[in-house]
Amino acid sequence: MKKKAIAVLLILLLASLPVFSSACAPDKNAKQQSEGKEEQAKETSDGEQEGTAKGRYREELVSLPVPFETIFDVSWEEHTVRLVGENEPGSFYYCESSDSGAGWQKKDVPMDWLPKDYRVVSACFAKEGDVIVSAGKMSEDVLADQHAVGVYEYFRIRGTGSEQKVQSLSLSLPKPEEDYSDAGYGLSDLSASGEGKLYGILKRKEPGKETEGMMMSSQLYCFPEEGGEPLWSQEVGAGRIALSGNRIYLEELGGSVQVVDADSGKELTDGKIPLEVRLEQADFQLGEDRIFYCDETGIYGTDSGLAFRELLVDGKRSRFGNEIDYAVQRLCCISDRVFLVFVENTSLKKELLRYEYDENLNTEPEQELIVYSLKENDIVEKLIGDFQSSHPEAYVTYQVGLEQGTSKTEADAINSLNTEIMAGNGPDVLILNNLPWEDYEEQGILEDFTKELALDLEEGSLFENLFLPYQKEGKQYAVPISFQIPVLVRDSQASEVTSLEELTRVIQKTEISPLYRAPKELLRYLASIYWQRIEQEGSVSKEELKNLLTEAEKIEEAIQEKGEEAMLSFISDETADSSMDFFANDAGLHHISDIAYGNTAMAMGYLGYLPDFVDMHNLGLTGCAISEHVFRSMLAGINRKSSSMDTAKEFLKFALSEEEQEIFTGKNFLIREFPVNRRVYEKMIQEPSAEKTEELYGNRYETWGRNLQLTFTWPGKEEFDRLTEMIENLSAPAMEDPVVAETVSEQGARYLSGEQGVDETVNEIVRILELYFAEKGIEL
């Protein structure tokens, strides 16, 4: 369940050809049979018997002096690295490092050379640090997102600051045959040889084949750096180029790389390279017959014939391997000992990860840790990635009980896990969501974490009320890491709702469509937050279960009666992928904007994302808890038989630390849970600076349409006090058992559709659950 598509790294010429991995250590050669990208390089060491092998790349997150949304070019010579890029449209930044990318300085570049309302389209470094730029006028069409349009202009920038000199370049391109007022006409993807030649791609409409401006042809041009007539041009089927020595590498659709001669533009006889990563993710070292490339699985080295491959940096041990946070954008090989990886974060800003070979770092981490969850969870991957990056001495493996496409059931996976645990071979850290954590407490499977929490709870740095429900006899065996609150969002003048029956009456009283909820989704949500009424003293109350179904029927009737047919057609009732975390499909308030538009009267879901709360304030809405004191949490525990107990405890302490709990403050739109760390929460609700406000909320309402015309304000103390009070009163964990939830939703949907009666449905649900709990060893 990845947020970004995984590209196939490399197609080897012979599938059975042995591939050698340096295993992050140039003096350690380990033979590896490569099955492709799905099977990662496994490492072995010939020298381990004589002592601990040394040598591995150390990761460092390097701060750039300015934020970048686009990086146009990076160049380096010995220890000096230069980059040029853009933040917002119309900006242009030049930064330099004199220590191989470890530290950076912003160079002053006056902008009087850039015409008004223009933005840079492409830029590249030429000889002696000069920069060549193509720029186009920004579109005034609000839907065009300020894209460059019209005929481009070209500039050569020499020096920086007061010594800067700018020369306008005249590049003789064919006169436009069409109107380019709605599109750009000029060279993009500029590249300079350093020997007086400039290369670029011209994309233009094909006469007679225009389909809303989408039919384009691409021409590769070579000019003298000082401008003038082209030296040659060549029709190409690609839109990006990379230059190395006397070769130009052209990115083609389908992943292959075409190689042409830089002097003539003719395709070279050695043909194409089947290297299926973007050109920015590769670095061609022609003189050394080496190609380095990077994606989320690692940094690799290969020869130009693709006969041998080395895994230099394992993505599993690196920040860029965490796809919830980063997408790999560009690789720069300063040397075979230093790599710079530019990644894009969830705010679409570029960050820099630097890797330098450290001969004193153990090749194999001294500590190993296995983290397990029944179903795949993005937040777990984030925690593992951050812990791995900040603890290079440890190696963390993530195990998922129900992988995508598996034929296993939840019960099968849990039985397998239990067998491993009892045999002493189980994972070290257990993500307890969807697992029978209460049984694990009873049977002594979980390690007591009370001592490690004592000081934080005593000092009030954690929300103690969120930890108490998971204690047994004063011992903390299960630990909440983050949480959400089930809420109903509607007009701020509306009265509170504290029961299922009140929720039904409020929904029935609306004059327009009350909310978006498919029958199964509605039943899953209601069952999760009202289950404490149904399960009473170790048995299922048929009366309360029947009440849940009849109230759900009334809500469904109101949705169908008052909802417009066009709106109802968008409500999907597909069953969630069984390999995904059950609550992954019901974790946010996705329909708040529909209240503002007047499409619905309210929204219902889990509140755990600060920007949602800020939206409610700016839209004049309020969110009230609809099931008294109920909350859901991400829950973790430690296997009492873990052979890596100290590391496992360090992992949980790390997950609860102020530094790591920052991931739950709303900065990452993929993580929609609140922090259990009170200090982080208190910092989170403080009004951000103007710069942070613009970064987090600047364009938020534009994505909802321009007719809202809202003036952004930060919620006041009274609103946050009410939210804090709601949090401090939470005490009842939501029902998270996926089998129970799916049984109620599947059978309940048949009742809502009229397929079977309510008594028949109740009896069937109870029958299925009694069998399920008996198999789990739980009596009801």
C-alpha positions in Angstrom: 0.0 0.0 0.0 2.4 2.6 -1.2 1.6 6.3 -1.7 3.9 6.7 -4.6 4.3 4.2 -7.5 7.3 1.9 -7.2 9.4 1.9 -10.4 11.3 -1.2 -11.5 15.0 -0.4 -10.9 16.9 -2.4 -13.4 16.3 -5.0 -16.1 19.4 -7.2 -16.2 20.6 -8.6 -19.4 20.6 -12.2 -18.1 18.3 -13.0 -15.2 20.7 -15.7 -13.9 23.8 -13.5 -14.1 25.4 -13.2 -10.7 25.4 -9.6 -9.3 27.9 -8.4 -6.7 27.0 -6.2 -3.7 29.4 -4.0 -1.9 27.0 -4.2 1.1 27.9 -0.6 1.9 31.6 -1.5 2.3 34.1 -1.3 -0.6 36.3 -4.0 1.0 33.5 -6.5 1.3 32.4 -8.4 -1.8 29.3 -10.5 -1.3 27.8 -12.6 -4.2 24.2 -12.1 -4.9 21.7 -13.7 -7.3 19.5 -10.8 -8.5 15.8 -11.6 -9.1 15.0 -7.9 -9.8 13.9 -5.1 -7.5 11.5 -7.2 -5.5 14.3 -9.2 -3.9 16.7 -6.8 -2.1 20.4 -7.4 -2.0 21.4 -9.7 0.9 24.7 -9.2 2.4 27.3 -11.7 3.7 30.9 -11.0 4.9 33.9 -13.2 4.5 35.8 -11.4 7.3 33.2 -11.6 10.1 34.9 -14.6 11.7 38.0 -12.6 12.4 36.1 -9.7 13.9 33.4 -7.2 13.3 33.5 -5.9 9.7 33.8 -2.1 9.4 32.6 0.3 6.8 29.2 1.7 6.0 27.6 4.9 4.6 26.5 7.3 7.3 23.3 9.3 6.7 22.9 13.0 7.4 19.9 15.3 6.9 21.4 18.5 5.6 19.6 21.9 5.9 19.5 23.9 2.8 19.7 27.7 3.3 16.4 28.3 1.4 13.3 26.2 0.6 13.2 24.7 -2.9 10.2 23.4 -4.8 12.3 22.9 -8.0 16.0 22.2 -8.4 17.1 23.1 -11.9 20.7 21.9 -11.8 23.5 20.7 -9.5 27.1 20.7 -10.4 30.3 19.8 -8.5 34.0 19.9 -8.9 36.2 18.3 -6.3 34.7 19.5 -2.9 32.6 22.4 -4.3 28.9 21.8 -5.1 26.5 24.3 -6.6 22.8 24.3 -7.1 20.2 26.6 -8.6 16.5 26.3 -8.1 13.1 27.9 -7.4 10.7 28.1 -4.5 7.7 30.0 -5.6 7.1 31.1 -9.2 9.3 34.1 -10.1 12.0 33.2 -7.6 15.5 32.0 -8.3 18.2 30.9 -5.8 21.8 30.0 -6.1 23.5 28.0 -3.3 27.0 26.7 -2.9 28.8 24.2 -0.7 32.6 24.0 -0.2 32.6 20.8 1.8 31.0 18.2 -0.6 27.5 19.2 0.4 27.8 19.1 4.2 27.2 22.8 4.6 25.6 25.4 2.4 25.5 29.1 1.8 23.0 31.1 -0.2 24.7 33.3 -2.9 23.2 36.7 -3.5 21.7 36.9 -7.0 20.0 40.2 -8.0 16.8 39.5 -10.0 16.6 42.7 -12.1 17.5 40.6 -15.2 14.3 38.6 -15.0 11.4 40.4 -16.8 8.3 41.3 -14.7 5.8 38.4 -14.3 8.3 35.9 -15.8 9.5 32.7 -14.2 12.5 30.4 -14.8 11.7 27.4 -16.9 15.1 25.7 -16.8 18.7 26.6 -15.8 22.1 24.9 -15.9 25.7 25.5 -14.9 28.2 26.3 -17.6 31.9 26.7 -17.5 33.5 28.7 -14.6 30.2 28.6 -12.6 28.2 30.6 -15.0 24.4 29.9 -15.2 22.4 29.8 -18.3 18.6 30.3 -17.9 15.5 30.0 -20.0 12.4 32.0 -18.8 8.8 32.4 -19.8 6.0 34.8 -19.0 3.6 33.4 -16.2 0.1 32.6 -17.4 -2.7 34.8 -16.1 -5.1 31.9 -16.3 -6.0 30.9 -12.7 -6.3 27.3 -13.8 -2.9 27.2 -15.4 -1.0 27.5 -12.1 1.3 30.2 -13.4 2.9 28.0 -16.0 5.3 29.7 -18.4 3.7 30.6 -21.7 4.7 32.3 -24.9 8.1 32.5 -26.4 11.0 32.0 -23.9 13.9 34.4 -23.3 17.4 33.3 -22.5 20.1 34.7 -20.2 23.7 34.0 -19.1 24.5 35.0 -15.5 28.2 35.5 -14.6 29.2 35.8 -11.0 26.9 36.7 -8.0 26.1 39.7 -5.9 27.6 43.1 -6.9 29.9 41.3 -9.4 27.0 39.8 -11.2 26.8 40.4 -15.0 23.9 39.2 -17.1 24.0 38.7 -20.8 20.9 38.2 -22.9 21.3 35.2 -25.2 19.9 35.0 -28.7 19.2 31.4 -29.7 18.0 31.0 -33.3 15.0 28.6 -33.0 12.4 28.1 -35.8 9.8 30.8 -35.8 6.6 29.5 -34.0 4.0 28.2 -36.5 1.2 28.2 -34.0 -0.1 30.5 -31.2 1.8 29.7 -28.0 0.0 32.2 -25.8 -1.4 29.3 -23.8 1.8 27.2 -23.8 5.5 27.6 -23.6 7.7 27.8 -26.7 11.5 27.5 -26.1 14.3 25.3 -24.7 13.7 23.3 -21.6 15.9 20.8 -19.8 19.0 22.9 -20.5 22.5 21.3 -20.1 25.9 22.8 -20.8 29.1 20.8 -21.6 31.6 23.1 -20.0 33.4 23.2 -23.3 31.3 25.8 -25.0 28.2 24.0 -26.0 24.6 24.3 -24.8 21.9 21.7 -25.2 18.2 21.8 -24.7 14.8 20.2 -25.7 12.3 22.2 -27.8 8.7 20.9 -27.4 6.2 22.2 -29.8 2.7 21.4 -31.2 2.5 19.3 -34.2 0.6 21.1 -37.0 -2.7 19.4 -37.7 -2.5 17.2 -34.6 -3.4 19.7 -31.9 -5.7 18.3 -29.3 -6.1 21.0 -26.7 -2.4 21.6 -27.0 -1.4 18.1 -25.9 0.1 16.8 -29.2 3.8 17.7 -29.0 7.0 16.9 -30.9 10.5 17.1 -29.3 13.6 18.4 -30.9 17.1 18.2 -29.3 19.2 21.3 -30.1 22.9 22.0 -29.7 24.0 25.7 -29.6 27.2 27.6 -28.9 27.0 28.8 -25.2 27.2 32.4 -26.5 24.1 31.9 -28.6 23.4 32.2 -32.3 22.6 29.5 -34.9 22.3 25.9 -33.8 25.2 23.6 -34.4 22.8 20.7 -35.0 19.3 19.5 -34.1 17.8 16.0 -33.9 14.2 14.7 -33.6 13.9 12.8 -30.3 11.1 10.9 -28.6 12.1 12.1 -25.1 11.8 15.2 -23.0 14.8 15.1 -20.6 18.5 14.9 -21.1 21.7 14.3 -19.1 25.2 15.0 -20.3 28.4 13.1 -19.5 31.6 13.6 -21.4 30.8 13.4 -25.1 27.6 11.6 -24.6 24.0 12.8 -24.2 21.6 10.5 -22.4 17.9 10.9 -23.4 15.0 9.7 -21.3 12.5 7.8 -23.3 8.9 6.7 -22.6 8.9 3.2 -21.2 12.1 3.7 -19.1 14.9 3.1 -21.6 17.8 5.6 -22.0 18.9 6.5 -25.5 22.6 7.5 -26.0 23.6 10.0 -28.6 26.9 11.7 -29.6 27.2 15.2 -28.1 29.1 16.4 -31.1 26.7 15.3 -33.8 23.4 14.3 -32.2 23.6 10.9 -33.9 22.5 7.8 -31.9 25.5 5.8 -30.9 25.8 2.2 -32.0 25.9 0.8 -28.5 22.2 1.6 -28.4 19.9 2.0 -25.4 20.4 1.4 -21.7 17.4 -0.4 -20.0 17.8 1.6 -16.8 14.3 2.3 -15.6 14.8 5.2 -13.3 14.4 8.9 -14.2 17.5 10.6 -15.4 17.6 12.9 -12.4 17.9 9.7 -10.2 21.0 8.5 -12.1 24.6 9.8 -12.4 26.7 8.7 -15.4 30.5 8.4 -14.7 31.6 7.7 -18.2 35.4 7.9 -17.6 35.1 5.2 -14.9 32.5 3.1 -16.8 30.1 3.5 -13.9 26.5 4.4 -13.5 25.1 5.2 -10.1 21.3 5.4 -9.5 18.9 5.7 -6.6 15.2 5.0 -5.8 13.4 4.1 -2.6 15.1 0.7 -2.3 18.7 2.1 -2.3 21.7 3.7 -4.0 23.2 1.3 -6.5 26.3 1.3 -8.7 26.6 -0.6 -12.0 28.8 -0.6 -15.1 27.6 0.8 -18.4 26.9 -2.7 -19.7 24.7 -3.4 -16.7 26.5 -6.6 -16.0 27.2 -6.0 -12.4 25.4 -4.2 -9.6 26.4 -3.0 -6.2 24.1 -2.0 -3.4 25.9 0.9 -1.7 23.2 2.3 0.6 20.2 0.1 1.6 16.9 2.0 1.3 15.5 0.0 4.2 18.1 1.7 6.5 17.6 5.2 5.1 15.2 8.0 5.2 14.5 8.0 1.5 13.2 4.5 1.7 10.2 5.8 3.7 7.7 6.6 0.9 5.2 8.2 3.3 7.6 11.1 3.8 9.8 11.3 0.7 10.1 10.7 -3.0 13.5 10.4 -4.5 14.1 13.3 -7.0 17.8 13.6 -7.8 21.1 11.8 -7.2 24.5 13.4 -7.2 27.6 11.3 -6.9 30.4 13.6 -5.5 32.6 10.5 -5.4 32.1 6.8 -4.6 32.4 7.8 -0.9 29.9 10.7 -0.9 26.4 10.8 -2.4 23.8 13.6 -2.3 20.1 12.5 -2.6 17.6 15.2 -3.1 14.1 14.1 -2.0 10.7 15.7 -2.1 8.7 15.8 1.2 4.9 15.9 1.6 4.9 19.7 1.4 6.5 19.4 -2.1 9.7 20.9 -0.8 13.1 19.5 -1.5 15.3 18.1 1.3 18.9 16.9 1.1 20.2 13.6 2.4 23.9 13.2 2.4 25.7 9.8 2.6 29.4 9.6 3.3 31.3 6.3 3.7 32.5 5.9 7.3 35.2 3.2 7.7 34.7 3.1 11.4 31.0 2.3 11.3 30.1 -1.3 11.7 29.1 -2.8 8.3 26.4 -4.8 10.0 24.4 -2.9 12.8 25.1 -4.3 16.2 21.4 -4.5 17.1 18.5 -6.0 15.3 14.8 -5.3 15.9 11.6 -6.8 14.3 8.5 -4.7 14.4 5.2 -6.5 13.6 1.7 -5.4 12.7 -1.1 -7.5 11.5 -1.9 -5.2 8.6 0.3 -2.6 6.8 0.4 0.8 8.4 2.0 3.9 7.0 2.6 5.4 10.5 4.5 2.3 11.5 6.7 2.7 8.5 7.3 6.3 9.4 8.3 5.4 12.9 10.7 2.7 11.7 12.3 4.9 9.2 12.9 7.7 11.7 14.2 5.3 14.3 16.5 3.6 11.8 17.9 7.0 10.6 18.6 8.2 14.1 20.0 4.9 15.4 22.5 3.7 12.8 23.7 1.0 15.3 20.3 -0.8 14.8 18.7 -2.6 11.9 14.9 -2.7 12.0 12.8 -5.2 10.0 9.1 -4.6 9.5 6.9 -7.7 9.3 3.2 -7.6 8.2 1.0 -10.5 9.1 -1.4 -10.0 6.2 0.5 -9.0 3.1 -1.4 -7.7 0.1 -2.7 -10.5 -2.0 -2.5 -13.1 0.8 -5.0 -15.9 1.1 -4.7 -15.9 4.9 -7.5 -14.8 7.2 -7.0 -12.6 10.3 -7.4 -15.7 12.4 -4.7 -17.5 10.4 -2.2 -14.7 10.8 -2.9 -14.3 14.5 -2.5 -18.1 15.1 0.9 -18.0 13.2 2.0 -15.0 15.3 1.0 -16.7 18.5 2.9 -19.9 17.6 6.1 -17.9 16.9 5.7 -16.0 20.2 5.2 -19.1 22.3 8.2 -20.7 20.6 10.4 -17.7 21.5 10.9 -16.7 17.9 8.3 -13.9 17.7 8.9 -10.2 16.8 10.2 -7.8 19.3 7.7 -4.9 19.0 4.0 -5.6 18.4 1.7 -3.0 16.9 -1.4 -4.2 18.7 -4.1 -2.8 16.5 -6.3 -5.6 15.3 -4.5 -8.0 17.6 -6.1 -9.5 20.9 -4.0 -7.3 23.1 -6.2 -7.8 26.2 -5.5 -11.6 25.9 -1.8 -10.9 25.5 -1.9 -8.9 28.8 -3.8 -11.8 30.5 -1.3 -14.4 29.2 1.8 -12.5 30.1 3.0 -12.1 26.6 3.7 -8.4 26.9 6.6 -6.7 28.7 5.7 -4.3 31.5 6.6 -0.7 30.3 5.6 1.1 33.6 9.1 2.0 34.7 10.0 3.6 31.4 6.8 5.7 31.5 6.9 6.7 35.2 8.8 10.0 34.9 6.9 11.2 31.8 3.5 10.5 33.4 4.6 12.0 36.7 5.8 15.2 35.1 2.6 15.4 32.9 4.4 15.3 29.6 2.0 12.6 28.4 -1.8 12.5 28.4 -2.1 10.1 31.4 -5.8 9.4 30.7 -5.0 7.9 27.3 -2.6 5.4 29.0 -4.9 4.3 31.9 -7.4 2.2 29.8 -4.5 0.0 28.7 -3.2 -0.8 32.1 -3.7 -4.0 34.0 -3.3 -4.1 37.8 -1.3 -0.9 37.5 1.1 -2.3 34.9 1.5 -0.7 31.5 1.7 -3.6 29.0 0.1 -1.7 26.0 1.2 1.8 25.0 -0.8 4.3 22.9 1.4 6.3 20.5 -1.3 8.5 18.9 -5.0 8.9 19.0 -8.2 10.1 17.3 -11.6 11.2 18.5 -14.9 10.2 16.8 -16.9 13.4 16.1 -19.9 14.9 14.3 -19.1 18.2 12.5 -21.9 20.7 11.8 -23.0 24.2 12.3 -21.4 25.8 15.4 -24.8 26.7 16.9 -25.9 23.0 17.0 -26.4 21.3 20.4 -24.2 18.5 21.7 -24.8 14.9 20.7 -24.0 12.2 23.4 -25.8 9.0 22.3 -26.7 7.0 19.2 -30.3 7.9 19.6 -29.5 11.6 19.7 -27.3 11.2 16.6 -30.2 9.6 14.7 -32.6 12.4 15.7 -30.2 15.1 14.6 -29.6 13.4 11.2 -33.3 13.0 10.7 -34.1 16.6 11.4 -31.8 18.0 8.7 -33.5 19.6 5.6 -30.7 18.7 3.2 -28.6 15.6 2.8 -27.2 14.9 6.2 -23.8 13.4 5.3 -21.9 11.0 2.9 -21.8 7.5 4.3 -22.2 4.2 2.5 -24.1 1.5 4.5 -21.1 -0.7 5.3 -19.0 2.2 6.2 -21.7 3.7 8.4 -22.1 0.4 10.2 -18.4 -0.1 10.7 -18.1 3.4 12.2 -21.1 3.1 14.5 -20.0 -0.4 15.7 -16.5 0.9 16.5 -17.7 3.7 18.8 -20.8 2.2 20.4 -19.5 -1.4 20.9 -19.1 -0.9 24.6 -22.9 -0.8 24.8 -23.2 -4.1 22.9 -20.5 -6.2 24.6 -21.6 -6.4 28.2 -19.9 -8.4 30.9 -18.4 -10.9 28.5 -21.4 -11.4 26.2 -23.1 -9.8 23.2 -26.3 -8.0 24.1 -28.8 -8.9 21.3 -31.0 -6.0 22.4 -28.2 -3.4 22.0 -27.1 -5.0 18.8 -30.6 -4.8 17.4 -30.8 -1.2 18.6 -27.6 -0.4 16.7 -29.0 -1.9 13.5 -32.4 -0.1 13.7 -30.8 3.3 14.4 -28.4 2.7 11.5 -31.5 2.0 9.3 -33.0 5.3 10.3 -29.8 7.1 9.5 -29.5 5.3 6.1 -33.1 6.2 5.3 -32.4 9.9 6.0 -29.3 9.8 3.7 -31.3 8.2 0.9 -34.4 10.4 1.3 -32.6 13.7 1.4 -29.5 13.0 -0.7 -29.5 14.0 -4.3 -29.3 11.1 -6.8 -26.1 12.5 -8.4 -24.4 12.8 -4.9 -25.5 9.3 -3.9 -23.9 7.8 -7.0 -20.5 8.8 -5.6 -20.9 6.9 -2.4 -19.0 3.6 -2.7 -19.7 0.6 -0.5 -16.8 -1.5 -1.5 -15.3 -3.6 1.2 -11.9 -2.4 2.3 -8.8 -4.4 1.3 -8.4 -7.1 4.0 -4.6 -6.5 4.0 -5.0 -2.9 5.1 -5.3 -1.5 8.5 -9.1 -1.5 9.2 -9.2 2.2 10.2 -7.0 3.3 7.3 -10.3 3.8 5.3 -12.1 5.7 8.0 -9.5 7.9 9.6 -10.3 11.5 8.6 -13.0 14.1 8.0 -12.9 14.1 4.2 -16.2 16.0 3.7 -15.9 19.2 5.8 -15.9 21.4 2.6 -19.2 19.9 1.5 -20.9 21.5 4.5 -19.5 24.9 3.4 -20.8 24.3 -0.1 -24.2 23.3 1.2 -24.0 19.8 -0.2 -24.4 18.2 3.2 -25.5 19.3 6.6 -22.7 17.6 8.6 -19.7 15.3 8.4 -18.8 12.3 10.6 -15.5 10.7 11.2 -12.3 10.6 13.4 -10.7 13.9 14.3 -7.0 13.6 14.7 -5.6 16.2 12.2 -5.0 19.8 13.3 -5.7 21.3 9.8 -9.2 19.8 10.0 -9.8 21.5 13.3 -8.5 24.8 11.9 -10.8 24.3 8.9 -13.8 23.8 11.2 -13.0 27.2 12.8 -12.7 29.1 9.6 -15.8 27.5 8.1 -17.9 28.3 11.3 -18.3 24.7 12.2 -17.9 22.7 15.4 -17.1 19.1 16.2 -18.6 17.3 19.1 -17.9 13.9 20.4 -20.7 11.5 19.5 -19.8 8.6 21.8 -18.9 9.6 25.3 -15.2 9.3 26.2 -14.4 7.0 23.3 -11.2 7.3 21.3 -9.1 5.1 19.0 -5.3 4.9 19.3 -2.3 3.4 17.6 -1.2 0.8 20.2 2.1 -0.9 20.7 3.7 -3.4 23.1 6.9 -5.4 23.6 7.2 -9.2 23.3 8.3 -10.3 26.7 10.5 -13.0 25.1 12.3 -10.5 22.9 16.0 -11.0 22.6 16.5 -7.3 21.9 14.7 -6.0 24.9 16.8 -2.8 25.3 16.4 -1.8 21.7 12.7 -2.6 21.8 12.2 -0.4 24.8 14.3 2.3 23.1 12.0 2.1 20.1 8.9 2.8 22.2 10.6 5.6 24.1 11.6 7.1 20.8 8.0 6.8 19.5 6.8 8.8 22.5 9.6 11.4 22.5 8.9 15.0 21.8 11.1 14.9 18.7 9.2 12.0 17.1 5.7 13.0 18.3 6.1 16.0 16.0 5.0 13.8 13.1 1.5 14.0 14.6 1.2 17.8 14.5 -0.5 18.0 11.1 2.6 18.8 9.0 2.3 15.6 7.1 -1.2 15.3 5.4 -0.8 11.5 5.3 -0.7 11.2 9.1 -4.0 12.1 10.7 -3.6 11.4 14.4 -3.0 13.6 17.4 0.2 13.2 19.6 -0.1 11.5 23.0 2.7 13.7 24.1 1.1 16.7 25.9 4.1 19.0 25.4 4.0 18.4 21.7 0.2 19.0 21.7 0.6 22.3 23.5 3.2 23.5 21.0 1.0 22.3 18.2 -1.9 24.5 19.1 0.1 27.6 19.4 -0.5 30.1 16.6 2.2 29.5 13.9 4.4 32.2 12.4 3.2 34.0 9.2 5.7 31.9 7.3 4.5 28.6 8.8 0.9 29.6 8.3 1.5 30.3 4.6 3.3 27.0 4.3 0.6 24.9 6.0 -2.6 26.7 5.2 -1.8 29.2 2.4 -3.4 27.3 -0.5 -5.6 25.0 1.5 -9.0 26.6 0.6 -8.0 27.1 -3.1 -8.2 23.3 -3.5 -11.9 23.5 -2.4 -12.7 26.1 -5.0 -12.4 29.9 -5.2 -16.0 30.7 -4.3 -15.4 30.2 -0.6 -13.4 33.5 -0.2 -12.4 32.8 3.4 -10.1 35.0 5.5 -7.8 32.7 7.4 -7.7 33.1 11.2 -6.3 30.9 13.9 -8.7 29.3 16.5 -8.9 31.1 19.8 -8.1 30.0 23.3 -11.7 29.1 24.0 -11.9 26.7 21.1 -8.6 25.0 22.0 -9.6 24.8 25.7 -12.7 22.9 24.6 -10.7 20.5 22.4 -8.2 20.0 25.3 -11.1 19.2 27.7 -12.5 16.7 25.3 -9.1 15.0 25.1 -8.6 14.9 28.8 -12.0 13.2 29.3 -11.2 10.3 26.9 -11.2 7.0 28.6 -12.8 4.2 26.5 -10.8 2.6 23.6 -12.9 2.1 20.4 -13.6 -1.4 19.2 -11.0 -2.2 16.6 -11.4 -5.9 15.9 -11.6 -6.2 12.1 -13.5 -9.5 12.2 -16.2 -8.1 14.5 -16.5 -4.9 12.5 -16.7 -6.7 9.2 -19.2 -9.1 10.5 -21.5 -6.3 11.7 -21.1 -4.3 8.5 -21.5 -7.3 6.1 -24.5 -8.8 7.8 -26.0 -5.4 8.8 -25.9 -4.3 5.2 -28.1 -7.2 4.2 -30.6 -5.9 6.8 -30.4 -2.4 5.5 -31.0 -3.6 2.0 -34.1 -5.6 3.0 -32.5 -8.9 2.2 -33.1 -10.2 5.7 -34.9 -9.2 8.9 -33.4 -7.6 12.0 -33.8 -10.7 14.3 -32.3 -13.0 11.7 -29.4 -10.5 11.3 -28.8 -10.2 15.0 -28.8 -14.0 15.4 -26.4 -14.5 12.5 -24.0 -11.9 13.8 -24.0 -13.5 17.3 -23.5 -17.0 15.8 -20.5 -15.8 13.7 -18.9 -13.9 16.6 -19.4 -16.8 19.1 -17.5 -19.1 16.7 -14.8 -16.4 16.1 -14.2 -15.7 19.8 -14.1 -19.4 20.6 -11.4 -19.9 18.0 -9.4 -17.1 19.6 -9.9 -18.7 23.0 -12.2 -16.0 24.3 -15.4 -16.9 25.9 -18.5 -14.7 25.4 
